[in-house]
Amino acid sequence: MPLRKDRPLGLAPATAQDYRELARRRLPRQLFDYIDGGASDEATMHANVSDLSEIRLRQIVLRDVSKRDQTTHVLGQQLDFPVILAPVGMAGIYHTRAEVQAARAAESMGIPFTESTVSICGIEEVADATTVAPWFQLYVIRDRGYAENLMARAHAVGSPVLMLTVDLPVPGARHRDTRNGLTGEISRLAALRRGVDLAAHPRWAVSVGLRGKPHTFGNLEQVLPDGRNPVDFRTWVGSNFDPSVTWDDIAWVRDNWPGRLVVKGILDPDDARRAVDTGVDGVVVSNHGGRQLDSVPSSVRALPDVVAAIGDRTEVLVDGGIRSGVDVVKMLALGAKAVLVGRAWAWAVAAHGEHGVRNLLKTMRADIDTALALTGHNTTADLEPTALYHQRRRACATGSAAETSTPDALSTQH
């Protein structure tokens, strides 16, 4: 009789990937693929994860690490640890009022939640459910009057930070959505198969499809009253997002936003310098989770050059591929002030709601603590490139032994 492969009991999720698998089982395929997928061949999306995984930490022993502290100040706000829940569009179709549940989990862990322009729950609903106002993410739309209205609504509920996303003048080519009939015209048979996909997930259909209403975009009800799914969102984006936006429009945002302003979607050092020159309070190094333009650099590859260009002038945040507290430590060592986590919390909320997000964050915080201790650091503020393992390479072409020292995953040498 063949022996069965060893496997754990599976009594509780332990990692972001565990929550991904739970979300995959619970969600209709078309909805899971919408959050899980990336642009084109998804090379950049996968590189966000793989490039981070190739970086190694230096294990340093026999240092006094008995007192460890993860608190930090980001954009004028104290965080219990350097993680922020990133804006995730349409999260409310993954779990009942998911934005509210995620915001509550973030508040309980002492970190910010960022409300997306295209959230299912409106900014007021999220703010009413928490005692600390969420940050607000804004897309610039053609109707500038409505964009100004959105900023006014966010300010009215006390949002301290506006996150202006600048890397979506047009939507990326997301082939999973095409395969699932979420783009373009589809046949009646295809529409029927999509309906069967929804009905084949009864737990989701009851808890979210029936009890999670309304499914309208809470922040866009006045301009998109019938919007309820990714198809409606993509159609609206194609006709309402403004591809004519330039750096000159930052002044218009400043005129309408009295709080801290962050630009999200920066990969190039020149763009980073332009952002700082316009007077923003911070930038987020981001490739939109690999969902916009495929074959651009991973966030972790772009981060060091952006930090070198502007790190002494403004606060640099980063997102993309972050799945654990160890990933957080790597990003901080490369110069980020804090990180944004997106897909991971979306998987967690889809799987187990508020409890799932809180548990994921507890695990990340514990991972950070362990990594601090074993790299010989007492605080996250102490992390710098010296916390990363450097591979020494010898150049022998000239017959002399020249040595270089560069972080493994970021080096272009072979």
SULBELMO-V536161 format. One record per pair of residues at least 6 apart in sequence whose C-alpha atoms are under 6 Angstrom apart, sorted by the first residue. I is the first residue (numbers start at 1). J is the second residue. If there is no record, write none. Layout:
# SULBELMO-V536161
<<I;J> <I;J>>
This chain:
# SULBELMO-V536161
<<16;323> <16;344> <19;347> <19;348> <20;347> <22;351> <23;347> <23;350> <23;351> <24;32> <28;197> <28;198> <30;180> <38;45> <38;174> <38;290> <38;291> <39;172> <39;173> <39;174> <39;291> <39;292> <39;294> <40;173> <40;174> <40;175> <44;290> <44;294> <44;295> <44;298> <45;289> <45;290> <47;298> <48;298> <48;320> <48;321> <49;321> <51;409> <54;409> <55;408> <55;409> <56;388> <56;389> <57;388> <57;389> <58;375> <58;387> <58;388> <58;389> <59;374> <59;375> <60;375> <60;376> <63;376> <65;373> <65;378> <68;378> <68;379> <69;379> <70;81> <70;379> <70;380> <71;79> <71;80> <71;81> <72;78> <72;79> <73;79> <79;110> <79;111> <80;110> <82;338> <83;338> <83;339> <83;340> <84;111> <84;112> <84;340> <85;113> <85;114> <85;340> <85;341> <86;114> <86;340> <86;341> <86;342> <87;114> <87;115> <87;116> <88;116> <89;116> <89;118> <89;119> <90;119> <90;120> <91;98> <92;98> <92;120> <94;350> <95;208> <95;350> <96;208> <96;212> <100;126> <101;354> <102;354> <103;113> <105;354> <105;358> <106;112> <106;113> <113;134> <114;134> <114;135> <114;136> <115;136> <115;137> <116;137> <117;137> <117;138> <118;217> <119;217> <120;215> <120;216> <120;217> <120;218> <121;218> <122;218> <122;219> <127;133> <133;158> <133;159> <134;159> <135;159> <135;161> <136;162> <137;162> <137;163> <137;164> <138;164> <139;165> <141;240> <141;241> <141;242> <142;240> <142;241> <142;242> <160;259> <161;259> <161;260> <161;261> <162;261> <163;262> <163;263> <164;263> <164;264> <165;264> <166;265> <167;265> <169;243> <172;292> <182;231> <215;228> <216;227> <216;228> <261;280> <261;281> <262;280> <262;281> <262;282> <262;283> <263;283> <264;283> <264;284> <265;285> <265;286> <265;287> <266;285> <266;286> <267;285> <267;302> <269;306> <269;309> <282;314> <282;315> <282;316> <283;316> <284;317> <284;318> <285;318> <286;299> <286;319> <289;320> <299;320> <301;410> <304;334> <316;336> <316;337> <317;336> <317;337> <317;338> <317;339> <318;339> <319;339> <319;340> <324;364> <325;364> <325;367> <325;368> <326;367> <326;368> <333;383> <333;384> <333;385> <334;385> <345;357> <348;356> <348;357> <349;356> <349;357> <390;405> <390;406> <390;407> <391;408> <392;404> <392;405> <393;403> <393;404> <394;401> <394;402> <394;403> <395;402>>
